[in-house]
Amino acid sequence: MAAKALASLAISPTGDGYLLMIEDEDGETIELTTTFEQLDLIAEAVDQQLNSDEEDVLGVDGEDDE
Protein backbone atom coordinates (compact mmCIF):
# COMPACT_ATOMS: atom_id res chain seq x y z
CA MET A 1 0.00 0.00 0.00
CA ALA A 2 1.47 3.32 -1.08
CA ALA A 3 1.56 6.31 1.22
CA LYS A 4 -0.98 9.03 0.48
CA ALA A 5 -0.45 12.77 0.71
CA LEU A 6 -1.79 14.65 3.71
CA ALA A 7 -4.65 17.01 2.83
CA SER A 8 -5.56 18.33 6.27
CA LEU A 9 -5.03 17.84 9.97
CA ALA A 10 -7.26 19.04 12.78
CA ILE A 11 -7.10 18.68 16.56
CA SER A 12 -10.13 19.29 18.76
CA PRO A 13 -10.39 19.03 22.53
CA THR A 14 -12.80 16.44 23.92
CA GLY A 15 -13.98 15.88 27.45
CA ASP A 16 -11.11 13.55 28.32
CA GLY A 17 -8.46 14.27 25.68
CA TYR A 18 -8.31 15.27 22.05
CA LEU A 19 -9.69 14.17 18.70
CA LEU A 20 -7.05 14.03 15.97
CA MET A 21 -8.55 14.10 12.47
CA ILE A 22 -6.33 13.36 9.48
CA GLU A 23 -7.61 13.66 5.90
CA ASP A 24 -5.72 12.29 2.91
CA GLU A 25 -5.60 13.46 -0.69
CA ASP A 26 -8.56 11.22 -1.59
CA GLY A 27 -10.78 12.78 1.08
CA GLU A 28 -10.59 9.76 3.37
CA THR A 29 -10.51 10.72 7.03
CA ILE A 30 -9.20 8.88 10.06
CA GLU A 31 -10.19 10.00 13.55
CA LEU A 32 -8.07 9.11 16.55
CA THR A 33 -8.57 9.90 20.21
CA THR A 34 -5.40 10.98 21.98
CA THR A 35 -4.24 12.13 25.38
CA PHE A 36 -2.32 15.32 26.12
CA GLU A 37 0.80 13.22 26.61
CA GLN A 38 0.39 11.53 23.21
CA LEU A 39 -0.06 14.87 21.43
CA ASP A 40 3.00 16.19 23.26
CA LEU A 41 5.05 13.22 22.00
CA ILE A 42 3.81 13.83 18.44
CA ALA A 43 4.74 17.51 18.71
CA GLU A 44 8.22 16.64 20.02
CA ALA A 45 8.78 14.13 17.19
CA VAL A 46 7.71 16.66 14.54
CA ASP A 47 9.92 19.35 16.10
CA GLN A 48 12.94 17.03 16.22
CA GLN A 49 12.47 16.01 12.59
CA LEU A 50 12.06 19.58 11.38
CA ASN A 51 15.10 20.73 13.35
CA SER A 52 17.16 17.88 11.89
CA ASP A 53 15.99 18.66 8.36
CA GLU A 54 16.73 22.37 8.86
CA GLU A 55 20.26 21.55 10.01
CA ASP A 56 20.78 19.35 6.94
CA VAL A 57 19.49 22.03 4.55
CA LEU A 58 21.54 24.81 6.16
CA GLY A 59 24.62 22.67 6.69
CA VAL A 60 24.60 23.24 10.44
CA ASP A 61 26.24 20.64 12.64
CA GLY A 62 24.35 21.56 15.81
CA GLU A 63 27.41 23.06 17.51
CA ASP A 64 28.09 26.71 18.22
CA ASP A 65 31.13 28.14 16.45
CA GLU A 66 31.88 30.71 19.16
C-alpha positions in Angstrom: 0.0 0.0 0.0 1.5 3.3 -1.1 1.6 6.3 1.2 -1.0 9.0 0.5 -0.4 12.8 0.7 -1.8 14.6 3.7 -4.6 17.0 2.8 -5.6 18.3 6.3 -5.0 17.8 10.0 -7.3 19.0 12.8 -7.1 18.7 16.6 -10.1 19.3 18.8 -10.4 19.0 22.5 -12.8 16.4 23.9 -14.0 15.9 27.5 -11.1 13.6 28.3 -8.5 14.3 25.7 -8.3 15.3 22.0 -9.7 14.2 18.7 -7.0 14.0 16.0 -8.6 14.1 12.5 -6.3 13.4 9.5 -7.6 13.7 5.9 -5.7 12.3 2.9 -5.6 13.5 -0.7 -8.6 11.2 -1.6 -10.8 12.8 1.1 -10.6 9.8 3.4 -10.5 10.7 7.0 -9.2 8.9 10.1 -10.2 10.0 13.5 -8.1 9.1 16.6 -8.6 9.9 20.2 -5.4 11.0 22.0 -4.2 12.1 25.4 -2.3 15.3 26.1 0.8 13.2 26.6 0.4 11.5 23.2 -0.1 14.9 21.4 3.0 16.2 23.3 5.1 13.2 22.0 3.8 13.8 18.4 4.7 17.5 18.7 8.2 16.6 20.0 8.8 14.1 17.2 7.7 16.7 14.5 9.9 19.3 16.1 12.9 17.0 16.2 12.5 16.0 12.6 12.1 19.6 11.4 15.1 20.7 13.3 17.2 17.9 11.9 16.0 18.7 8.4 16.7 22.4 8.9 20.3 21.5 10.0 20.8 19.4 6.9 19.5 22.0 4.6 21.5 24.8 6.2 24.6 22.7 6.7 24.6 23.2 10.4 26.2 20.6 12.6 24.3 21.6 15.8 27.4 23.1 17.5 28.1 26.7 18.2 31.1 28.1 16.4 31.9 30.7 19.2 
